[in-house]
């Protein structure tokens, strides 16, 4: 039988580090209880930390960082069903964040439910394709599924030498990954991370929840670097007046304005989308998306529209500022990279997004939206 396997979870990563590769989240309300919960967790006092974060969540029940930390604490206390419920709620309310999906995968894998772990990790990667931890964990899940399949093959055919060799390779892989003497839930890396968390105590305006991942991996302590600004399109240098091939110049000149016109229309469409969002104009906001739009997380279009309507109507005020970094046009399709600053009375985030757009008549409509450049 294959050995027991679990995705190692970096539960003691520095809470002040911030979500890796995700939006930098900031809350506006006083967060004394949250800061105290962080401090207690850094000291290894999990139950008192849970009591403090629950007190914080009574005043801020939708706060993503408080809910995320509560999920971490519930996991450490071996209250897996409650932790799964907490992280599932986060994926429903904040589907753009990949970390809750990763944490669900950790919990599912610890229960031996690798199919659910695989699905959760695939959603994390769909939300944030550059999320390295999810890619690594997904590789581990595939390896465990392979181990089970090889073991089943040997049960059906004990003389299958190929399956025997492959199973031995997978077992050797997992054996070597645990040879450093670290325990799944209490490694030296975890202990040092707790010490770092105890010393950090950052002000609430810049504090963010940590990301459980893999104990065997060094904890992340740096916030995501801001996205590099895309280079400005190269300017076309006009041909000298005395050059012979002057007759070709009008044809070349006629292409550039057309391309620039399309980019201007795309920029205007994106800005109109942001204005509708800021104005809480749900009808105009949803109209910016094409019928072919691919909702995140394998949601239906109707469920996605219902969710977006609720999230736009719930806050008292919303402000969305966008800056277009680059636009690439290919026929009736375009890709735009933008920097988005979202502000409301309940949530603040700054992130880079990639929008796929499709020309429909004289309009450009969004067909895909994902976090990351």
KATA-V804970 format. One record per backbone hydrogen bond with DSSP energy under -0.5 kcal/mol. CO is the residue of the C=O (numbers start at 0). NH is the residue of the N-H. E is the energy in kcal/mol with one decimal. If there is no record, write none. Layout:
co=CO nh=NH e=E
co=CO nh=NH e=E
This chain:
co=7 nh=9 e=-0.5
co=8 nh=10 e=-2.1
co=9 nh=12 e=-1.4
co=13 nh=16 e=-1.9
co=14 nh=17 e=-0.7
co=18 nh=21 e=-1.0
co=22 nh=24 e=-0.8
co=25 nh=347 e=-0.8
co=30 nh=34 e=-2.7
co=31 nh=35 e=-2.4
co=32 nh=36 e=-2.3
co=33 nh=37 e=-2.4
co=34 nh=38 e=-2.3
co=35 nh=39 e=-2.7
co=36 nh=40 e=-2.4
co=37 nh=41 e=-2.5
co=38 nh=42 e=-1.2
co=39 nh=44 e=-2.7
co=40 nh=43 e=-1.8
co=43 nh=45 e=-1.3
co=44 nh=48 e=-1.7
co=45 nh=49 e=-2.4
co=46 nh=50 e=-2.0
co=47 nh=51 e=-1.9
co=48 nh=52 e=-2.5
co=49 nh=53 e=-2.1
co=50 nh=54 e=-1.6
co=51 nh=55 e=-2.0
co=52 nh=56 e=-2.2
co=53 nh=57 e=-1.0
co=54 nh=58 e=-0.8
co=55 nh=58 e=-0.9
co=55 nh=59 e=-1.8
co=59 nh=62 e=-1.4
co=62 nh=66 e=-2.0
co=63 nh=67 e=-2.1
co=64 nh=68 e=-2.6
co=65 nh=69 e=-2.2
co=66 nh=70 e=-2.1
co=67 nh=71 e=-1.9
co=68 nh=72 e=-2.5
co=69 nh=73 e=-2.8
co=70 nh=74 e=-1.9
co=71 nh=75 e=-2.2
co=72 nh=76 e=-1.8
co=73 nh=78 e=-2.8
co=74 nh=77 e=-1.7
co=77 nh=79 e=-0.9
co=78 nh=82 e=-2.1
co=79 nh=83 e=-3.0
co=80 nh=84 e=-2.0
co=81 nh=85 e=-2.2
co=82 nh=86 e=-2.7
co=83 nh=87 e=-2.5
co=84 nh=88 e=-2.0
co=85 nh=89 e=-1.6
co=86 nh=90 e=-2.1
co=87 nh=91 e=-1.6
co=88 nh=92 e=-2.3
co=89 nh=93 e=-3.0
co=93 nh=96 e=-2.0
co=95 nh=97 e=-0.5
co=97 nh=101 e=-1.8
co=98 nh=102 e=-2.4
co=99 nh=103 e=-2.1
co=100 nh=104 e=-2.0
co=101 nh=105 e=-2.0
co=102 nh=106 e=-2.1
co=103 nh=107 e=-2.9
co=104 nh=108 e=-2.7
co=105 nh=109 e=-2.0
co=106 nh=110 e=-1.2
co=107 nh=112 e=-2.6
co=108 nh=111 e=-1.4
co=111 nh=113 e=-1.4
co=112 nh=116 e=-1.8
co=113 nh=117 e=-2.5
co=114 nh=118 e=-2.1
co=115 nh=119 e=-2.4
co=116 nh=120 e=-2.3
co=117 nh=121 e=-2.2
co=118 nh=122 e=-1.7
co=119 nh=123 e=-1.9
co=120 nh=124 e=-2.3
co=121 nh=125 e=-2.2
co=122 nh=126 e=-2.3
co=123 nh=127 e=-2.2
co=126 nh=370 e=-0.8
co=127 nh=130 e=-2.0
co=129 nh=131 e=-1.3
co=130 nh=134 e=-1.6
co=131 nh=135 e=-2.5
co=132 nh=136 e=-2.8
co=133 nh=137 e=-2.5
co=134 nh=138 e=-2.0
co=135 nh=139 e=-1.9
co=136 nh=140 e=-2.3
co=137 nh=141 e=-2.6
co=138 nh=142 e=-2.1
co=139 nh=143 e=-2.3
co=140 nh=144 e=-2.7
co=141 nh=145 e=-2.4
co=142 nh=146 e=-2.3
co=143 nh=147 e=-2.2
co=144 nh=148 e=-2.1
co=145 nh=149 e=-2.8
co=146 nh=150 e=-2.2
co=147 nh=151 e=-2.3
co=148 nh=152 e=-2.2
co=149 nh=153 e=-2.0
co=150 nh=154 e=-1.7
co=151 nh=155 e=-1.7
co=152 nh=156 e=-1.9
co=156 nh=159 e=-1.7
co=158 nh=160 e=-1.5
co=159 nh=163 e=-1.8
co=160 nh=164 e=-2.2
co=161 nh=165 e=-2.2
co=162 nh=166 e=-2.6
co=163 nh=167 e=-2.1
co=164 nh=168 e=-1.9
co=165 nh=169 e=-2.1
co=166 nh=170 e=-2.4
co=167 nh=171 e=-2.3
co=168 nh=172 e=-2.1
co=169 nh=173 e=-2.1
co=170 nh=174 e=-2.4
co=171 nh=175 e=-2.5
co=172 nh=176 e=-1.6
co=173 nh=177 e=-0.8
co=174 nh=177 e=-0.7
co=175 nh=178 e=-1.0
co=177 nh=180 e=-1.1
co=182 nh=185 e=-0.6
co=186 nh=190 e=-2.0
co=187 nh=191 e=-2.4
co=188 nh=192 e=-2.1
co=189 nh=193 e=-2.1
co=190 nh=194 e=-1.8
co=191 nh=195 e=-2.2
co=192 nh=196 e=-2.5
co=193 nh=197 e=-2.3
co=194 nh=198 e=-1.4
co=195 nh=199 e=-1.6
co=196 nh=200 e=-1.0
co=202 nh=205 e=-1.7
co=203 nh=26 e=-0.5
co=203 nh=206 e=-0.6
co=207 nh=17 e=-0.6
co=209 nh=211 e=-0.6
co=213 nh=216 e=-1.6
co=235 nh=237 e=-0.5
co=239 nh=242 e=-1.3
co=242 nh=245 e=-0.6
co=243 nh=245 e=-2.1
co=243 nh=246 e=-0.6
co=244 nh=247 e=-1.1
co=245 nh=248 e=-0.9
co=245 nh=249 e=-0.6
co=247 nh=251 e=-1.8
co=248 nh=252 e=-2.8
co=249 nh=253 e=-1.8
co=250 nh=254 e=-0.8
co=251 nh=254 e=-0.7
co=251 nh=255 e=-1.2
co=252 nh=256 e=-1.3
co=253 nh=257 e=-0.8
co=254 nh=258 e=-2.3
co=255 nh=259 e=-2.7
co=256 nh=260 e=-2.4
co=257 nh=261 e=-1.9
co=258 nh=262 e=-2.2
co=259 nh=263 e=-2.3
co=260 nh=264 e=-2.2
co=261 nh=265 e=-2.5
co=262 nh=266 e=-2.6
co=263 nh=267 e=-2.3
co=264 nh=268 e=-2.2
co=265 nh=269 e=-2.4
co=266 nh=270 e=-2.5
co=267 nh=271 e=-2.3
co=268 nh=272 e=-2.0
co=269 nh=273 e=-2.2
co=270 nh=274 e=-2.2
co=271 nh=275 e=-2.4
co=272 nh=276 e=-1.9
co=273 nh=277 e=-2.5
co=274 nh=278 e=-2.4
co=275 nh=280 e=-2.7
co=276 nh=279 e=-1.2
co=277 nh=317 e=-0.6
co=279 nh=281 e=-1.3
co=280 nh=284 e=-2.5
co=281 nh=285 e=-2.9
co=282 nh=286 e=-1.6
co=283 nh=287 e=-0.6
co=284 nh=287 e=-1.2
co=285 nh=288 e=-1.6
co=287 nh=365 e=-2.7
co=289 nh=292 e=-2.1
co=292 nh=294 e=-0.8
co=294 nh=297 e=-0.7
co=295 nh=298 e=-1.2
co=299 nh=303 e=-2.4
co=300 nh=304 e=-2.6
co=301 nh=305 e=-2.1
co=302 nh=306 e=-2.3
co=303 nh=307 e=-2.9
co=304 nh=308 e=-2.4
co=305 nh=309 e=-2.1
co=306 nh=310 e=-2.1
co=307 nh=311 e=-1.9
co=308 nh=312 e=-2.3
co=309 nh=313 e=-1.9
co=310 nh=314 e=-0.7
co=316 nh=344 e=-0.9
co=318 nh=342 e=-2.5
co=320 nh=340 e=-2.9
co=322 nh=324 e=-0.5
co=322 nh=338 e=-2.5
co=325 nh=336 e=-2.4
co=327 nh=334 e=-2.4
co=329 nh=332 e=-1.8
co=331 nh=358 e=-3.0
co=332 nh=329 e=-3.3
co=333 nh=356 e=-2.9
co=334 nh=327 e=-2.6
co=335 nh=337 e=-0.5
co=335 nh=354 e=-3.2
co=336 nh=324 e=-2.9
co=336 nh=325 e=-1.5
co=337 nh=339 e=-0.6
co=337 nh=352 e=-2.5
co=338 nh=322 e=-1.8
co=339 nh=341 e=-0.6
co=339 nh=350 e=-2.2
co=340 nh=320 e=-2.5
co=341 nh=348 e=-2.3
co=342 nh=318 e=-2.9
co=346 nh=343 e=-1.7
co=347 nh=25 e=-1.1
co=348 nh=341 e=-3.0
co=349 nh=23 e=-1.1
co=350 nh=339 e=-3.0
co=351 nh=371 e=-3.9
co=352 nh=337 e=-2.7
co=353 nh=369 e=-1.9
co=354 nh=335 e=-2.8
co=355 nh=366 e=-3.4
co=355 nh=367 e=-1.5
co=356 nh=333 e=-2.1
co=357 nh=364 e=-2.6
co=359 nh=362 e=-1.8
co=362 nh=359 e=-3.3
co=362 nh=364 e=-0.5
co=364 nh=357 e=-2.7
co=365 nh=289 e=-2.7
co=366 nh=293 e=-2.5
co=367 nh=355 e=-2.6
co=369 nh=353 e=-2.7
